[in-house]
Amino acid sequence: MALEEKERIIIPDENGEEHLFEVLFTFDVDETNQSYIAVVPVEQTEDEEVEVYAFRYEEQDNDDNDLSLFPIDSEEEWNMVEEMLNTLAEEEEENN
């Protein structure tokens, strides 16, 4: 199942508290066969600087809506995700 635009997901923090995030985008990297997701907290106000969180994810076989999130550890992965964010932001500006 592909994630839809404006989809929201709940991500628990290290204390087990659940937080609601809005999905900005997902993308796959064919060379590594990895999938990535970028999200922002829903509770941020419009005038705040938006903090974007990115994770590598895997969909679970048993449930189409269940994702396993993994931290992005390597600088190479971060650079790739950052490049996608910048491309998305540029496209967004061009469309407005």
Secondary structure, DSSP 8 states (H G I E B T S, - for coil): ----TT-EEEEE-TTS-EEEEEEEEEEEETTTTEEEEEEEETT--TTS----EEEEEEE-TT-TT-EEEE---SHHHHHHHHHHHHHHHHHHHHH-
